[in-house]
Structure formats: C-alpha cells, structure tokens
Amino acid sequence: MKVKKVPMRMCLGCQEMKPKKELIRVVRSPEGDISIDMTGKKAGRGAYICKDINCLEKAIKAKRFEKALEVKISEEIYQKLREELKNEG
Ligand SMILES: [Zn+2]
C-alpha cells in the first residue's frame, strides 16, 4: 500500500511543520475580513496555528498573523481564537 501524503503547514507559533488537519486555519477573505476557518475550505489567504494556546500567544506577540496575512488584526479576532482553543481542550 502506498502511503498517502499528508499536506503539511507551518504553525505561526512554534514554526514547525504539522499536518494541516491538526492546525487551525485563520483566513483573510478577498474582502479583507479575518475569520477562523474550521473547515479549511474558505477562500482567501490562510495562516495556520496549532491547537495550542502557547503557540497562539507566541504568534500574537510576534505579530505573525499580521505579517502572514498582511492585514491589521483586532484584539477581538485574537480573543475568538483563544475561545476556539479553549473549546478544543
Ligand atoms: Zn505550534
């Protein structure tokens, strides 16, 4: 049996390559809105983060989301991400 190739993406927190489905996708729509993409199918430019609050906080501090998505991100979005990670347990 052939091994299926798993799509890998880099977490903005720890900057490690991880399987895409283990990461949370944050997407900037063509209109410039930022949202959390739980399906991984939304159109737009994406950035990825582990389901780990430490990675999230690291990425927020270093403004890596803003750099990756080339847009200013409000505290509200970060707060939403924190909530999302809490739900993931
Ligand atoms: Zn990470």
PDB file of the backbone (N, CA, C, O) and the ligand in Angstrom, with CONECT records:
HET     ZN  A 101       1
ATOM      1  N   MET A   1       0.834  -1.213   0.000  1.00  0.00           N
ATOM      2  CA  MET A   1       0.000   0.000   0.000  1.00  0.00           C
ATOM      3  C   MET A   1       0.864   1.256   0.000  1.00  0.00           C
ATOM      4  O   MET A   1       1.862   1.365   0.712  1.00  0.00           O
ATOM      5  N   LYS A   2       0.445   2.165  -0.805  1.00  0.00           N
ATOM      6  CA  LYS A   2       1.162   3.440  -0.852  1.00  0.00           C
ATOM      7  C   LYS A   2       0.763   4.327   0.326  1.00  0.00           C
ATOM      8  O   LYS A   2      -0.404   4.371   0.715  1.00  0.00           O
ATOM      9  N   VAL A   3       1.720   5.015   0.875  1.00  0.00           N
ATOM     10  CA  VAL A   3       1.431   5.936   1.969  1.00  0.00           C
ATOM     11  C   VAL A   3       0.901   7.238   1.382  1.00  0.00           C
ATOM     12  O   VAL A   3       1.507   7.842   0.497  1.00  0.00           O
ATOM     13  N   LYS A   4      -0.243   7.645   1.902  1.00  0.00           N
ATOM     14  CA  LYS A   4      -0.834   8.907   1.442  1.00  0.00           C
ATOM     15  C   LYS A   4      -0.012  10.079   1.951  1.00  0.00           C
ATOM     16  O   LYS A   4       0.412  10.099   3.107  1.00  0.00           O
ATOM     17  N   LYS A   5       0.205  11.039   1.091  1.00  0.00           N
ATOM     18  CA  LYS A   5       0.957  12.216   1.503  1.00  0.00           C
ATOM     19  C   LYS A   5       0.033  13.177   2.243  1.00  0.00           C
ATOM     20  O   LYS A   5      -1.017  13.572   1.737  1.00  0.00           O
ATOM     21  N   VAL A   6       0.444  13.537   3.438  1.00  0.00           N
ATOM     22  CA  VAL A   6      -0.364  14.439   4.257  1.00  0.00           C
ATOM     23  C   VAL A   6       0.075  15.868   3.976  1.00  0.00           C
ATOM     24  O   VAL A   6       1.266  16.175   4.040  1.00  0.00           O
ATOM     25  N   PRO A   7      -0.874  16.745   3.666  1.00  0.00           N
ATOM     26  CA  PRO A   7      -0.479  18.142   3.454  1.00  0.00           C
ATOM     27  C   PRO A   7       0.017  18.776   4.743  1.00  0.00           C
ATOM     28  O   PRO A   7      -0.643  18.699   5.779  1.00  0.00           O
ATOM     29  N   MET A   8       1.172  19.395   4.674  1.00  0.00           N
ATOM     30  CA  MET A   8       1.778  19.995   5.849  1.00  0.00           C
ATOM     31  C   MET A   8       1.743  21.520   5.764  1.00  0.00           C
ATOM     32  O   MET A   8       1.887  22.114   4.695  1.00  0.00           O
ATOM     33  N   ARG A   9       1.547  22.126   6.933  1.00  0.00           N
ATOM     34  CA  ARG A   9       1.569  23.587   7.003  1.00  0.00           C
ATOM     35  C   ARG A   9       2.383  24.003   8.223  1.00  0.00           C
ATOM     36  O   ARG A   9       2.565  23.225   9.159  1.00  0.00           O
ATOM     37  N   MET A  10       2.867  25.238   8.196  1.00  0.00           N
ATOM     38  CA  MET A  10       3.677  25.701   9.311  1.00  0.00           C
ATOM     39  C   MET A  10       2.839  26.460  10.333  1.00  0.00           C
ATOM     40  O   MET A  10       2.057  27.345   9.986  1.00  0.00           O
ATOM     41  N   CYS A  11       3.019  26.099  11.592  1.00  0.00           N
ATOM     42  CA  CYS A  11       2.354  26.819  12.676  1.00  0.00           C
ATOM     43  C   CYS A  11       3.084  28.143  12.889  1.00  0.00           C
ATOM     44  O   CYS A  11       4.314  28.189  12.900  1.00  0.00           O
ATOM     45  N   LEU A  12       2.321  29.207  13.056  1.00  0.00           N
ATOM     46  CA  LEU A  12       2.933  30.524  13.246  1.00  0.00           C
ATOM     47  C   LEU A  12       3.511  30.690  14.650  1.00  0.00           C
ATOM     48  O   LEU A  12       4.276  31.619  14.911  1.00  0.00           O
ATOM     49  N   GLY A  13       3.141  29.787  15.542  1.00  0.00           N
ATOM     50  CA  GLY A  13       3.649  29.880  16.906  1.00  0.00           C
ATOM     51  C   GLY A  13       5.007  29.206  17.045  1.00  0.00           C
ATOM     52  O   GLY A  13       6.026  29.867  17.247  1.00  0.00           O
ATOM     53  N   CYS A  14       5.005  27.873  16.933  1.00  0.00           N
ATOM     54  CA  CYS A  14       6.253  27.119  17.121  1.00  0.00           C
ATOM     55  C   CYS A  14       7.044  27.025  15.819  1.00  0.00           C
ATOM     56  O   CYS A  14       8.201  26.604  15.833  1.00  0.00           O
ATOM     57  N   GLN A  15       6.449  27.403  14.710  1.00  0.00           N
ATOM     58  CA  GLN A  15       7.064  27.385  13.379  1.00  0.00           C
ATOM     59  C   GLN A  15       7.525  25.990  12.970  1.00  0.00           C
ATOM     60  O   GLN A  15       8.532  25.820  12.284  1.00  0.00           O
ATOM     61  N   GLU A  16       6.763  25.009  13.410  1.00  0.00           N
ATOM     62  CA  GLU A  16       7.017  23.633  12.994  1.00  0.00           C
ATOM     63  C   GLU A  16       6.007  23.245  11.931  1.00  0.00           C
ATOM     64  O   GLU A  16       4.883  23.746  11.907  1.00  0.00           O
ATOM     65  N   MET A  17       6.425  22.349  11.054  1.00  0.00           N
ATOM     66  CA  MET A  17       5.514  21.842  10.040  1.00  0.00           C
ATOM     67  C   MET A  17       4.650  20.744  10.661  1.00  0.00           C
ATOM     68  O   MET A  17       5.151  19.805  11.279  1.00  0.00           O
ATOM     69  N   LYS A  18       3.335  20.892  10.475  1.00  0.00           N
ATOM     70  CA  LYS A  18       2.409  19.904  11.038  1.00  0.00           C
ATOM     71  C   LYS A  18       1.362  19.554   9.986  1.00  0.00           C
ATOM     72  O   LYS A  18       1.117  20.325   9.059  1.00  0.00           O
ATOM     73  N   PRO A  19       0.737  18.363  10.142  1.00  0.00           N
ATOM     74  CA  PRO A  19      -0.365  18.037   9.221  1.00  0.00           C
ATOM     75  C   PRO A  19      -1.451  19.107   9.304  1.00  0.00           C
ATOM     76  O   PRO A  19      -1.851  19.541  10.385  1.00  0.00           O
ATOM     77  N   LYS A  20      -1.910  19.510   8.128  1.00  0.00           N
ATOM     78  CA  LYS A  20      -2.882  20.598   8.016  1.00  0.00           C
ATOM     79  C   LYS A  20      -4.088  20.410   8.925  1.00  0.00           C
ATOM     80  O   LYS A  20      -4.581  21.369   9.517  1.00  0.00           O
ATOM     81  N   LYS A  21      -4.563  19.171   9.034  1.00  0.00           N
ATOM     82  CA  LYS A  21      -5.800  18.959   9.807  1.00  0.00           C
ATOM     83  C   LYS A  21      -5.590  19.060  11.311  1.00  0.00           C
ATOM     84  O   LYS A  21      -6.557  19.095  12.071  1.00  0.00           O
ATOM     85  N   GLU A  22      -4.339  19.106  11.744  1.00  0.00           N
ATOM     86  CA  GLU A  22      -4.074  19.294  13.174  1.00  0.00           C
ATOM     87  C   GLU A  22      -3.949  20.761  13.538  1.00  0.00           C
ATOM     88  O   GLU A  22      -3.743  21.115  14.699  1.00  0.00           O
ATOM     89  N   LEU A  23      -4.075  21.606  12.532  1.00  0.00           N
ATOM     90  CA  LEU A  23      -3.903  23.039  12.759  1.00  0.00           C
ATOM     91  C   LEU A  23      -5.224  23.777  12.573  1.00  0.00           C
ATOM     92  O   LEU A  23      -6.151  23.279  11.934  1.00  0.00           O
ATOM     93  N   ILE A  24      -5.286  24.970  13.143  1.00  0.00           N
ATOM     94  CA  ILE A  24      -6.444  25.830  12.920  1.00  0.00           C
ATOM     95  C   ILE A  24      -6.075  26.819  11.829  1.00  0.00           C
ATOM     96  O   ILE A  24      -4.996  27.411  11.861  1.00  0.00           O
ATOM     97  N   ARG A  25      -6.954  26.998  10.880  1.00  0.00           N
ATOM     98  CA  ARG A  25      -6.696  27.919   9.778  1.00  0.00           C
ATOM     99  C   ARG A  25      -7.382  29.250  10.054  1.00  0.00           C
ATOM    100  O   ARG A  25      -8.570  29.308  10.369  1.00  0.00           O
ATOM    101  N   VAL A  26      -6.609  30.299   9.927  1.00  0.00           N
ATOM    102  CA  VAL A  26      -7.155  31.641  10.015  1.00  0.00           C
ATOM    103  C   VAL A  26      -7.084  32.207   8.605  1.00  0.00           C
ATOM    104  O   VAL A  26      -6.028  32.179   7.973  1.00  0.00           O
ATOM    105  N   VAL A  27      -8.188  32.712   8.119  1.00  0.00           N
ATOM    106  CA  VAL A  27      -8.234  33.112   6.719  1.00  0.00           C
ATOM    107  C   VAL A  27      -8.614  34.575   6.543  1.00  0.00           C
ATOM    108  O   VAL A  27      -9.470  35.103   7.252  1.00  0.00           O
ATOM    109  N   ARG A  28      -7.962  35.212   5.589  1.00  0.00           N
ATOM    110  CA  ARG A  28      -8.328  36.576   5.193  1.00  0.00           C
ATOM    111  C   ARG A  28      -9.083  36.471   3.887  1.00  0.00           C
ATOM    112  O   ARG A  28      -8.543  36.043   2.867  1.00  0.00           O
ATOM    113  N   SER A  29     -10.340  36.868   3.937  1.00  0.00           N
ATOM    114  CA  SER A  29     -11.173  36.782   2.741  1.00  0.00           C
ATOM    115  C   SER A  29     -10.720  37.806   1.706  1.00  0.00           C
ATOM    116  O   SER A  29      -9.982  38.736   2.032  1.00  0.00           O
ATOM    117  N   PRO A  30     -11.160  37.636   0.452  1.00  0.00           N
ATOM    118  CA  PRO A  30     -10.822  38.641  -0.575  1.00  0.00           C
ATOM    119  C   PRO A  30     -11.279  40.047  -0.177  1.00  0.00           C
ATOM    120  O   PRO A  30     -10.737  41.032  -0.679  1.00  0.00           O
ATOM    121  N   GLU A  31     -12.261  40.154   0.713  1.00  0.00           N
ATOM    122  CA  GLU A  31     -12.736  41.469   1.180  1.00  0.00           C
ATOM    123  C   GLU A  31     -11.871  42.013   2.315  1.00  0.00           C
ATOM    124  O   GLU A  31     -12.015  43.169   2.714  1.00  0.00           O
ATOM    125  N   GLY A  32     -10.976  41.178   2.831  1.00  0.00           N
ATOM    126  CA  GLY A  32     -10.083  41.623   3.888  1.00  0.00           C
ATOM    127  C   GLY A  32     -10.559  41.292   5.292  1.00  0.00           C
ATOM    128  O   GLY A  32      -9.959  41.736   6.271  1.00  0.00           O
ATOM    129  N   ASP A  33     -11.630  40.516   5.400  1.00  0.00           N
ATOM    130  CA  ASP A  33     -12.113  40.106   6.723  1.00  0.00           C
ATOM    131  C   ASP A  33     -11.329  38.897   7.224  1.00  0.00           C
ATOM    132  O   ASP A  33     -10.980  37.997   6.461  1.00  0.00           O
ATOM    133  N   ILE A  34     -11.065  38.905   8.518  1.00  0.00           N
ATOM    134  CA  ILE A  34     -10.361  37.777   9.126  1.00  0.00           C
ATOM    135  C   ILE A  34     -11.372  36.873   9.804  1.00  0.00           C
ATOM    136  O   ILE A  34     -12.238  37.346  10.539  1.00  0.00           O
ATOM    137  N   SER A  35     -11.268  35.598   9.564  1.00  0.00           N
ATOM    138  CA  SER A  35     -12.134  34.665  10.274  1.00  0.00           C
ATOM    139  C   SER A  35     -11.401  33.364  10.545  1.00  0.00           C
ATOM    140  O   SER A  35     -10.355  33.087   9.957  1.00  0.00           O
ATOM    141  N   ILE A  36     -11.963  32.575  11.439  1.00  0.00           N
ATOM    142  CA  ILE A  36     -11.401  31.280  11.762  1.00  0.00           C
ATOM    143  C   ILE A  36     -12.097  30.255  10.896  1.00  0.00           C
ATOM    144  O   ILE A  36     -13.323  30.147  10.901  1.00  0.00           O
ATOM    145  N   ASP A  37     -11.311  29.510  10.158  1.00  0.00           N
ATOM    146  CA  ASP A  37     -11.860  28.587   9.183  1.00  0.00           C
ATOM    147  C   ASP A  37     -11.743  27.165   9.698  1.00  0.00           C
ATOM    148  O   ASP A  37     -10.695  26.532   9.568  1.00  0.00           O
ATOM    149  N   MET A  38     -12.809  26.671  10.276  1.00  0.00           N
ATOM    150  CA  MET A  38     -12.771  25.327  10.851  1.00  0.00           C
ATOM    151  C   MET A  38     -12.867  24.245   9.771  1.00  0.00           C
ATOM    152  O   MET A  38     -12.505  23.096  10.025  1.00  0.00           O
ATOM    153  N   THR A  39     -13.338  24.583   8.595  1.00  0.00           N
ATOM    154  CA  THR A  39     -13.490  23.587   7.538  1.00  0.00           C
ATOM    155  C   THR A  39     -12.247  23.511   6.656  1.00  0.00           C
ATOM    156  O   THR A  39     -12.038  22.518   5.959  1.00  0.00           O
ATOM    157  N   GLY A  40     -11.426  24.554   6.684  1.00  0.00           N
ATOM    158  CA  GLY A  40     -10.238  24.596   5.843  1.00  0.00           C
ATOM    159  C   GLY A  40     -10.556  24.817   4.378  1.00  0.00           C
ATOM    160  O   GLY A  40      -9.719  24.578   3.507  1.00  0.00           O
ATOM    161  N   LYS A  41     -11.773  25.276   4.111  1.00  0.00           N
ATOM    162  CA  LYS A  41     -12.201  25.383   2.709  1.00  0.00           C
ATOM    163  C   LYS A  41     -12.559  26.802   2.277  1.00  0.00           C
ATOM    164  O   LYS A  41     -12.916  27.037   1.123  1.00  0.00           O
ATOM    165  N   LYS A  42     -12.462  27.739   3.208  1.00  0.00           N
ATOM    166  CA  LYS A  42     -12.816  29.114   2.850  1.00  0.00           C
ATOM    167  C   LYS A  42     -11.790  29.700   1.881  1.00  0.00           C
ATOM    168  O   LYS A  42     -10.602  29.381   1.929  1.00  0.00           O
ATOM    169  N   ALA A  43     -12.286  30.557   1.011  1.00  0.00           N
ATOM    170  CA  ALA A  43     -11.398  31.196   0.044  1.00  0.00           C
ATOM    171  C   ALA A  43     -10.619  32.303   0.718  1.00  0.00           C
ATOM    172  O   ALA A  43     -11.112  32.961   1.634  1.00  0.00           O
ATOM    173  N   GLY A  44      -9.416  32.500   0.263  1.00  0.00           N
ATOM    174  CA  GLY A  44      -8.614  33.583   0.788  1.00  0.00           C
ATOM    175  C   GLY A  44      -7.240  33.123   1.221  1.00  0.00           C
ATOM    176  O   GLY A  44      -6.869  31.960   1.063  1.00  0.00           O
ATOM    177  N   ARG A  45      -6.496  34.068   1.771  1.00  0.00           N
ATOM    178  CA  ARG A  45      -5.137  33.776   2.206  1.00  0.00           C
ATOM    179  C   ARG A  45      -5.194  33.187   3.611  1.00  0.00           C
ATOM    180  O   ARG A  45      -5.852  33.745   4.489  1.00  0.00           O
ATOM    181  N   GLY A  46      -4.514  32.069   3.833  1.00  0.00           N
ATOM    182  CA  GLY A  46      -4.610  31.396   5.117  1.00  0.00           C
ATOM    183  C   GLY A  46      -3.326  31.426   5.921  1.00  0.00           C
ATOM    184  O   GLY A  46      -2.229  31.489   5.367  1.00  0.00           O
ATOM    185  N   ALA A  47      -3.479  31.381   7.232  1.00  0.00           N
ATOM    186  CA  ALA A  47      -2.353  31.198   8.141  1.00  0.00           C
ATOM    187  C   ALA A  47      -2.754  30.097   9.105  1.00  0.00           C
ATOM    188  O   ALA A  47      -3.941  29.895   9.362  1.00  0.00           O
ATOM    189  N   TYR A  48      -1.777  29.386   9.640  1.00  0.00           N
ATOM    190  CA  TYR A  48      -2.084  28.214  10.444  1.00  0.00           C
ATOM    191  C   TYR A  48      -1.474  28.299  11.829  1.00  0.00           C
ATOM    192  O   TYR A  48      -0.418  28.899  12.031  1.00  0.00           O
ATOM    193  N   ILE A  49      -2.164  27.684  12.777  1.00  0.00           N
ATOM    194  CA  ILE A  49      -1.698  27.673  14.160  1.00  0.00           C
ATOM    195  C   ILE A  49      -2.085  26.342  14.810  1.00  0.00           C
ATOM    196  O   ILE A  49      -3.156  25.799  14.542  1.00  0.00           O
ATOM    197  N   CYS A  50      -1.201  25.825  15.666  1.00  0.00           N
ATOM    198  CA  CYS A  50      -1.523  24.608  16.424  1.00  0.00           C
ATOM    199  C   CYS A  50      -2.736  24.881  17.307  1.00  0.00           C
ATOM    200  O   CYS A  50      -3.062  26.026  17.622  1.00  0.00           O
ATOM    201  N   LYS A  51      -3.389  23.794  17.692  1.00  0.00           N
ATOM    202  CA  LYS A  51      -4.482  23.941  18.662  1.00  0.00           C
ATOM    203  C   LYS A  51      -3.873  24.003  20.051  1.00  0.00           C
ATOM    204  O   LYS A  51      -4.173  23.179  20.916  1.00  0.00           O
ATOM    205  N   ASP A  52      -3.030  24.971  20.246  1.00  0.00           N
ATOM    206  CA  ASP A  52      -2.261  25.093  21.482  1.00  0.00           C
ATOM    207  C   ASP A  52      -2.167  26.568  21.842  1.00  0.00           C
ATOM    208  O   ASP A  52      -1.674  27.384  21.063  1.00  0.00           O
ATOM    209  N   ILE A  53      -2.645  26.892  23.029  1.00  0.00           N
ATOM    210  CA  ILE A  53      -2.707  28.294  23.443  1.00  0.00           C
ATOM    211  C   ILE A  53      -1.311  28.932  23.472  1.00  0.00           C
ATOM    212  O   ILE A  53      -1.171  30.129  23.219  1.00  0.00           O
ATOM    213  N   ASN A  54      -0.292  28.143  23.778  1.00  0.00           N
ATOM    214  CA  ASN A  54       1.062  28.682  23.820  1.00  0.00           C
ATOM    215  C   ASN A  54       1.528  29.138  22.441  1.00  0.00           C
ATOM    216  O   ASN A  54       2.165  30.182  22.299  1.00  0.00           O
ATOM    217  N   CYS A  55       1.202  28.347  21.442  1.00  0.00           N
ATOM    218  CA  CYS A  55       1.543  28.722  20.066  1.00  0.00           C
ATOM    219  C   CYS A  55       0.782  29.987  19.672  1.00  0.00           C
ATOM    220  O   CYS A  55       1.332  30.887  19.038  1.00  0.00           O
ATOM    221  N   LEU A  56      -0.478  30.035  20.055  1.00  0.00           N
ATOM    222  CA  LEU A  56      -1.291  31.196  19.721  1.00  0.00           C
ATOM    223  C   LEU A  56      -0.715  32.466  20.335  1.00  0.00           C
ATOM    224  O   LEU A  56      -0.551  33.478  19.653  1.00  0.00           O
ATOM    225  N   GLU A  57      -0.411  32.405  21.618  1.00  0.00           N
ATOM    226  CA  GLU A  57       0.104  33.594  22.294  1.00  0.00           C
ATOM    227  C   GLU A  57       1.449  34.033  21.708  1.00  0.00           C
ATOM    228  O   GLU A  57       1.725  35.226  21.579  1.00  0.00           O
ATOM    229  N   LYS A  58       2.268  33.057  21.362  1.00  0.00           N
ATOM    230  CA  LYS A  58       3.566  33.362  20.766  1.00  0.00           C
ATOM    231  C   LYS A  58       3.382  34.089  19.428  1.00  0.00           C
ATOM    232  O   LYS A  58       4.051  35.080  19.139  1.00  0.00           O
ATOM    233  N   ALA A  59       2.465  33.567  18.637  1.00  0.00           N
ATOM    234  CA  ALA A  59       2.205  34.147  17.314  1.00  0.00           C
ATOM    235  C   ALA A  59       1.610  35.545  17.435  1.00  0.00           C
ATOM    236  O   ALA A  59       1.919  36.432  16.639  1.00  0.00           O
ATOM    237  N   ILE A  60       0.754  35.733  18.438  1.00  0.00           N
ATOM    238  CA  ILE A  60       0.133  37.044  18.637  1.00  0.00           C
ATOM    239  C   ILE A  60       1.202  38.056  19.046  1.00  0.00           C
ATOM    240  O   ILE A  60       1.257  39.163  18.509  1.00  0.00           O
ATOM    241  N   LYS A  61       2.047  37.670  19.997  1.00  0.00           N
ATOM    242  CA  LYS A  61       3.091  38.567  20.493  1.00  0.00           C
ATOM    243  C   LYS A  61       4.037  39.012  19.394  1.00  0.00           C
ATOM    244  O   LYS A  61       4.442  40.173  19.330  1.00  0.00           O
ATOM    245  N   ALA A  62       4.378  38.079  18.542  1.00  0.00           N
ATOM    246  CA  ALA A  62       5.325  38.380  17.464  1.00  0.00           C
ATOM    247  C   ALA A  62       4.629  38.987  16.246  1.00  0.00           C
ATOM    248  O   ALA A  62       5.268  39.266  15.232  1.00  0.00           O
ATOM    249  N   LYS A  63       3.306  39.190  16.358  1.00  0.00           N
ATOM    250  CA  LYS A  63       2.504  39.735  15.256  1.00  0.00           C
ATOM    251  C   LYS A  63       2.651  38.911  13.976  1.00  0.00           C
ATOM    252  O   LYS A  63       2.650  39.454  12.871  1.00  0.00           O
ATOM    253  N   ARG A  64       2.776  37.611  14.140  1.00  0.00           N
ATOM    254  CA  ARG A  64       2.992  36.766  12.968  1.00  0.00           C
ATOM    255  C   ARG A  64       1.738  36.631  12.106  1.00  0.00           C
ATOM    256  O   ARG A  64       1.834  36.450  10.892  1.00  0.00           O
ATOM    257  N   PHE A  65       0.571  36.717  12.725  1.00  0.00           N
ATOM    258  CA  PHE A  65      -0.658  36.670  11.923  1.00  0.00           C
ATOM    259  C   PHE A  65      -0.732  37.875  10.997  1.00  0.00           C
ATOM    260  O   PHE A  65      -1.067  37.759   9.818  1.00  0.00           O
ATOM    261  N   GLU A  66      -0.410  39.034  11.561  1.00  0.00           N
ATOM    262  CA  GLU A  66      -0.499  40.261  10.762  1.00  0.00           C
ATOM    263  C   GLU A  66       0.508  40.217   9.616  1.00  0.00           C
ATOM    264  O   GLU A  66       0.219  40.673   8.509  1.00  0.00           O
ATOM    265  N   LYS A  67       1.674  39.674   9.884  1.00  0.00           N
ATOM    266  CA  LYS A  67       2.692  39.561   8.831  1.00  0.00           C
ATOM    267  C   LYS A  67       2.270  38.564   7.782  1.00  0.00           C
ATOM    268  O   LYS A  67       2.409  38.815   6.585  1.00  0.00           O
ATOM    269  N   ALA A  68       1.751  37.425   8.229  1.00  0.00           N
ATOM    270  CA  ALA A  68       1.379  36.362   7.291  1.00  0.00           C
ATOM    271  C   ALA A  68       0.188  36.761   6.426  1.00  0.00           C
ATOM    272  O   ALA A  68       0.132  36.441   5.239  1.00  0.00           O
ATOM    273  N   LEU A  69      -0.758  37.462   7.036  1.00  0.00           N
ATOM    274  CA  LEU A  69      -1.992  37.786   6.316  1.00  0.00           C
ATOM    275  C   LEU A  69      -1.980  39.207   5.760  1.00  0.00           C
ATOM    276  O   LEU A  69      -2.892  39.607   5.036  1.00  0.00           O
ATOM    277  N   GLU A  70      -0.944  39.964   6.103  1.00  0.00           N
ATOM    278  CA  GLU A  70      -0.752  41.321   5.586  1.00  0.00           C
ATOM    279  C   GLU A  70      -1.951  42.212   5.868  1.00  0.00           C
ATOM    280  O   GLU A  70      -2.412  42.951   4.997  1.00  0.00           O
ATOM    281  N   VAL A  71      -2.443  42.133   7.082  1.00  0.00           N
ATOM    282  CA  VAL A  71      -3.592  42.945   7.462  1.00  0.00           C
ATOM    283  C   VAL A  71      -3.539  43.175   8.971  1.00  0.00           C
ATOM    284  O   VAL A  71      -2.979  42.368   9.714  1.00  0.00           O
ATOM    285  N   LYS A  72      -4.127  44.282   9.412  1.00  0.00           N
ATOM    286  CA  LYS A  72      -4.204  44.560  10.840  1.00  0.00           C
ATOM    287  C   LYS A  72      -5.280  43.672  11.450  1.00  0.00           C
ATOM    288  O   LYS A  72      -6.390  43.583  10.925  1.00  0.00           O
ATOM    289  N   ILE A  73      -4.952  43.018  12.555  1.00  0.00           N
ATOM    290  CA  ILE A  73      -5.911  42.114  13.190  1.00  0.00           C
ATOM    291  C   ILE A  73      -6.318  42.664  14.549  1.00  0.00           C
ATOM    292  O   ILE A  73      -5.470  43.021  15.367  1.00  0.00           O
ATOM    293  N   SER A  74      -7.610  42.727  14.775  1.00  0.00           N
ATOM    294  CA  SER A  74      -8.111  43.307  16.018  1.00  0.00           C
ATOM    295  C   SER A  74      -8.018  42.310  17.168  1.00  0.00           C
ATOM    296  O   SER A  74      -7.949  41.098  16.961  1.00  0.00           O
ATOM    297  N   GLU A  75      -8.017  42.847  18.375  1.00  0.00           N
ATOM    298  CA  GLU A  75      -7.970  42.029  19.587  1.00  0.00           C
ATOM    299  C   GLU A  75      -9.154  41.057  19.635  1.00  0.00           C
ATOM    300  O   GLU A  75      -9.063  39.959  20.183  1.00  0.00           O
ATOM    301  N   GLU A  76     -10.255  41.498  19.046  1.00  0.00           N
ATOM    302  CA  GLU A  76     -11.469  40.687  19.022  1.00  0.00           C
ATOM    303  C   GLU A  76     -11.236  39.334  18.323  1.00  0.00           C
ATOM    304  O   GLU A  76     -11.713  38.293  18.774  1.00  0.00           O
ATOM    305  N   ILE A  77     -10.506  39.385  17.233  1.00  0.00           N
ATOM    306  CA  ILE A  77     -10.201  38.153  16.495  1.00  0.00           C
ATOM    307  C   ILE A  77      -9.322  37.233  17.335  1.00  0.00           C
ATOM    308  O   ILE A  77      -9.553  36.026  17.407  1.00  0.00           O
ATOM    309  N   TYR A  78      -8.315  37.819  17.965  1.00  0.00           N
ATOM    310  CA  TYR A  78      -7.441  37.023  18.812  1.00  0.00           C
ATOM    311  C   TYR A  78      -8.232  36.382  19.944  1.00  0.00           C
ATOM    312  O   TYR A  78      -7.999  35.232  20.315  1.00  0.00           O
ATOM    313  N   GLN A  79      -9.173  37.153  20.483  1.00  0.00           N
ATOM    314  CA  GLN A  79      -9.991  36.641  21.569  1.00  0.00           C
ATOM    315  C   GLN A  79     -10.819  35.444  21.100  1.00  0.00           C
ATOM    316  O   GLN A  79     -10.993  34.463  21.822  1.00  0.00           O
ATOM    317  N   LYS A  80     -11.320  35.556  19.880  1.00  0.00           N
ATOM    318  CA  LYS A  80     -12.108  34.470  19.298  1.00  0.00           C
ATOM    319  C   LYS A  80     -11.261  33.211  19.153  1.00  0.00           C
ATOM    320  O   LYS A  80     -11.716  32.098  19.417  1.00  0.00           O
ATOM    321  N   LEU A  81     -10.028  33.416  18.730  1.00  0.00           N
ATOM    322  CA  LEU A  81      -9.107  32.286  18.585  1.00  0.00           C
ATOM    323  C   LEU A  81      -8.839  31.616  19.926  1.00  0.00           C
ATOM    324  O   LEU A  81      -8.790  30.390  20.031  1.00  0.00           O
ATOM    325  N   ARG A  82      -8.666  32.448  20.946  1.00  0.00           N
ATOM    326  CA  ARG A  82      -8.427  31.895  22.288  1.00  0.00           C
ATOM    327  C   ARG A  82      -9.620  31.036  22.718  1.00  0.00           C
ATOM    328  O   ARG A  82      -9.455  29.947  23.267  1.00  0.00           O
ATOM    329  N   GLU A  83     -10.827  31.555  22.454  1.00  0.00           N
ATOM    330  CA  GLU A  83     -12.042  30.812  22.811  1.00  0.00           C
ATOM    331  C   GLU A  83     -12.072  29.471  22.062  1.00  0.00           C
ATOM    332  O   GLU A  83     -12.404  28.428  22.624  1.00  0.00           O
ATOM    333  N   GLU A  84     -11.722  29.539  20.805  1.00  0.00           N
ATOM    334  CA  GLU A  84     -11.734  28.356  19.955  1.00  0.00           C
ATOM    335  C   GLU A  84     -10.790  27.293  20.511  1.00  0.00           C
ATOM    336  O   GLU A  84     -11.128  26.109  20.534  1.00  0.00           O
ATOM    337  N   LEU A  85      -9.623  27.711  20.953  1.00  0.00           N
ATOM    338  CA  LEU A  85      -8.640  26.774  21.504  1.00  0.00           C
ATOM    339  C   LEU A  85      -9.112  26.198  22.829  1.00  0.00           C
ATOM    340  O   LEU A  85      -8.852  25.036  23.141  1.00  0.00           O
ATOM    341  N   LYS A  86      -9.802  27.017  23.599  1.00  0.00           N
ATOM    342  CA  LYS A  86     -10.347  26.524  24.868  1.00  0.00           C
ATOM    343  C   LYS A  86     -11.351  25.405  24.587  1.00  0.00           C
ATOM    344  O   LYS A  86     -11.386  24.394  25.289  1.00  0.00           O
ATOM    345  N   ASN A  87     -12.157  25.603  23.560  1.00  0.00           N
ATOM    346  CA  ASN A  87     -13.154  24.595  23.212  1.00  0.00           C
ATOM    347  C   ASN A  87     -12.511  23.301  22.754  1.00  0.00           C
ATOM    348  O   ASN A  87     -13.054  22.214  22.951  1.00  0.00           O
ATOM    349  N   GLU A  88     -11.331  23.436  22.135  1.00  0.00           N
ATOM    350  CA  GLU A  88     -10.630  22.235  21.670  1.00  0.00           C
ATOM    351  C   GLU A  88     -10.076  21.449  22.839  1.00  0.00           C
ATOM    352  O   GLU A  88      -9.735  20.274  22.706  1.00  0.00           O
ATOM    353  N   GLY A  89      -9.987  22.115  24.003  1.00  0.00           N
ATOM    354  CA  GLY A  89      -9.468  21.472  25.188  1.00  0.00           C
ATOM    355  C   GLY A  89      -7.973  21.261  25.111  1.00  0.00           C
ATOM    356  O   GLY A  89      -7.376  20.724  26.044  1.00  0.00           O
TER     357      GLY A  89
HETATM  358 ZN    ZN A 101       2.644  25.389  17.081  1.00  0.00          ZN2+
END
